[in-house]
Amino acid sequence: HASCHDNGVALAVYSFTFLLGLPANLLVLFVYIRKVRRKATPIDVLLLNLTISDLIFLAFLPFKMKEASDNLAWMLHYELCPFTGYVFYVTIYNSTLLLTAVSVERYLGVAYPLRYSVWRRPRYAVVASMMFWVVTCLNLSIVYIMPYSQWRTGSNGSTPAPPPTTCYLNFTEDELDILLPFRLELFLVLFCIPFFISCFCYVNFILILSRLPNIGRRRRLRCIGLALSTLIVFAVCFGPYNASHVVGFVWKESQEWRNVALLFSTFNACLDPFIFYFSSAAVRSISTSLKVQQKSEFRKYAHTDF
């Protein structure tokens, strides 16, 4: 009964995310494509990639909705199972890396406005985004391989085995011996490190902004609100599911509440557009005014007679 209730909740969350996230991300995609065409900045390239990643995630969400409505039985062609799971997790972890890159970009923009503007090149953001896709695609290849191996081990050799009735859900002890260390590595490399970098960047971003005298209170509060909301979203959306990796590794089993924790990660796809689209202009204007301020101070310093 509880699992049926959980599946109902999952279906509701998936549906809500899909219906809200798809139009919001399509709108933001249109905006960032125009921005990048006109004059690309690193932050626009990163946010365009984040939007594309979220849209790919949303495109595969109907398969997860169908799975939830069928009580986690996989009724579709089994070949869709490995691919759906793979894309689902790759885009989730790709989002954590892109969100981290955005935090680094914003921190550098306020901490070293003049020096950073010299090195600010959109192509670096393009290279970084490509690296993130490669890292997540390679890291999560096991999610693609495991369902096929489960299908093969079911075969007795003489007749082809029917495919498993569930998709990437029930695991033998041998499979868990491979999966649990892999999940712990995901927690450390694709969650912990990005989260600590984001915390460092946004905490310093807030400290720098709170000390600046020449910035309007409203603009400052808007940027501080952005930094705090981004960190909270990062922790709430990705924290519970990644925590389940650690608990599972310690207890040597796949936790039943993992699927509920995964729902928090799903929400991220419809929160990203609202956080970044409504806040980018405020951050950009502060970064620009800091640059102007530093330039005038530099000129003053250069013309001082000793």
Secondary structure, DSSP 8 states (H G I E B T S, - for coil): -HHHHHHHHHHHHHHHHHHHHHHHHHHHHHHHHHHHHHH--HHHHHHHHHHHHHHHHHHHHHHHHHHHHTTT---S-TTHHHHHHHHHHHHHHHHHHHHHHHHHHHHHHHHSHHHHHHH--HHHHHHHHHHHHHHHHHHTHHHHHHHHHHHHHT--SSS-----SSSS----HHHHHHHHHHHHHHIIIIIIHHHHHHHHHHHHHHHHHHH-SSS-HHHHHHHHHHHHHHHHHHHHHHHHHHHHHHHHHHHTS--TTHHHHHHHHHHHHHHHHHHHHTTHHHHHHHHHHHHHHHHHHHHHHHT---
